Amino acid sequence: MPKQPIRVHIFNQTYTLLADGDEREIQDVAHEVDELMTSIANRASSGDSTRIAVMACLHLADKLRSAENKLRSYEDKSGKIAEMLEAALLES
């Protein structure tokens, strides 16, 4: 599917994105970013939009790293379980 322009509104700015994904999903993600930046702006002493954007990026990068670590942990556990099952099947 070719990329389509999608207009989103984030932190009082409108952006046109070229995306091949579902427009509703992209709008939902943009809305979450907007809410995060607004939340940060309400708590920050500075209203500098660049600073708020960097803080939002750091927050999202931290969430991504946590999710990746959790996924790695699940992969390790599932690998150990697969080894145990294989050993049990070989014993029987």
Order of alpha helices (4+ residues) and beta strands (2+ residues): beta-beta-alpha-alpha
